[in-house]
Amino acid sequence: MSLSSPSIGPGKVVRIHYVLRSETGEVLDSSDASEPLEYLHGAQNIVPGLEQGLLGASTGQKLRVKVPPEGGYGPRAPDAVHAFPRAAFPEGMEVEPGMSLQAEGEDGQSLPVWVLSVEAERVMVDFNHPLAGQTLDFEVTVAGLRDATSEEMAHGHPHGPGGHHHH
């Protein structure tokens, strides 16, 4: 009889080290070498294409996962760039190109936006994620895996070694 090691699937808290590269090989993001990224599989904590690519992997496994835009941050929407009057931003607020802000949608929902440019009278913002339209190239090492607690399942994210964190 052989014992199989646990594998990644829904209800598992997964710890990964990763390097994310662009299609041209430029490093866009990576986990800190000493602290892996921890997520709850099946709870949409990471982009769907990466989550799908990790399904069935086990601790210690190294994978390369290429995620097309549809499985990452979606295709770029050309009509998602908008100009807002500079006066629409709080007085004295530092607004700089590249920064991410939260905007309020028509339904009161919070939406992330990215500042493209700041002019005297207007601010250009993009509702597209900066990685929208790009194929994402992940190199991943599975650093750890455990069953999620019922509290983590209810909250939809891991709580880490210190237990529950208020959010």
RASUL-V617029 format. One record per backbone hydrogen bond with DSSP energy under -0.5 kcal/mol. NH is the residue of the N-H (numbers start at 1). CO is the residue of the C=O. E is the energy in kcal/mol with one decimal. If there is no record, write none. Layout:
NH/CO/E ; NH/CO/E
This chain:
4/2/-0.6 ; 8/57/-3.1 ; 11/41/-1.8 ; 12/9/-1.4 ; 13/146/-3.0 ; 14/12/-0.6 ; 14/39/-2.9 ; 15/144/-2.5 ; 16/37/-2.9 ; 17/141/-2.5 ; 19/139/-1.9 ; 20/29/-3.3 ; 21/19/-0.5 ; 21/137/-2.7 ; 22/26/-2.4 ; 25/22/-1.7 ; 28/20/-3.2 ; 28/26/-0.5 ; 29/20/-1.4 ; 31/18/-2.2 ; 32/35/-0.6 ; 35/32/-0.7 ; 36/34/-0.5 ; 37/16/-2.8 ; 39/14/-2.4 ; 41/12/-2.8 ; 41/39/-0.7 ; 43/40/-1.7 ; 45/40/-0.6 ; 49/71/-3.3 ; 50/47/-0.6 ; 51/47/-2.2 ; 52/48/-2.6 ; 53/49/-1.8 ; 54/50/-1.5 ; 55/51/-0.8 ; 55/52/-0.7 ; 56/8/-2.7 ; 57/54/-2.3 ; 60/142/-3.3 ; 61/58/-2.2 ; 63/140/-3.0 ; 65/138/-2.5 ; 66/64/-0.5 ; 67/65/-0.5 ; 67/136/-3.4 ; 68/66/-0.6 ; 71/68/-2.0 ; 72/68/-0.6 ; 72/69/-1.2 ; 74/69/-2.8 ; 78/76/-0.7 ; 80/77/-2.0 ; 81/78/-0.7 ; 82/80/-0.5 ; 82/125/-2.8 ; 84/123/-2.6 ; 86/121/-2.2 ; 88/85/-2.3 ; 89/86/-1.7 ; 93/90/-2.0 ; 95/93/-0.6 ; 96/94/-0.5 ; 98/115/-3.4 ; 99/96/-1.9 ; 101/113/-2.8 ; 103/101/-0.5 ; 103/111/-3.7 ; 105/103/-0.6 ; 105/109/-3.7 ; 108/105/-2.1 ; 111/103/-3.5 ; 113/101/-2.7 ; 114/126/-2.4 ; 115/99/-2.7 ; 116/124/-3.1 ; 117/124/-1.3 ; 119/122/-3.0 ; 123/84/-3.0 ; 124/117/-2.3 ; 125/82/-3.2 ; 125/123/-0.5 ; 126/114/-2.7 ; 127/80/-2.7 ; 132/129/-2.4 ; 133/74/-3.0 ; 134/131/-1.7 ; 136/67/-3.1 ; 136/134/-0.5 ; 137/21/-2.2 ; 138/65/-3.0 ; 138/136/-0.6 ; 139/19/-2.4 ; 140/63/-3.1 ; 140/138/-0.5 ; 141/17/-2.5 ; 142/61/-2.7 ; 143/15/-2.5 ; 143/141/-0.7 ; 144/15/-1.6 ; 146/13/-1.9 ; 148/11/-2.8 ; 153/149/-2.3 ; 154/150/-2.2 ; 155/151/-2.2 ; 156/152/-1.9 ; 157/152/-1.1 ; 163/160/-1.6
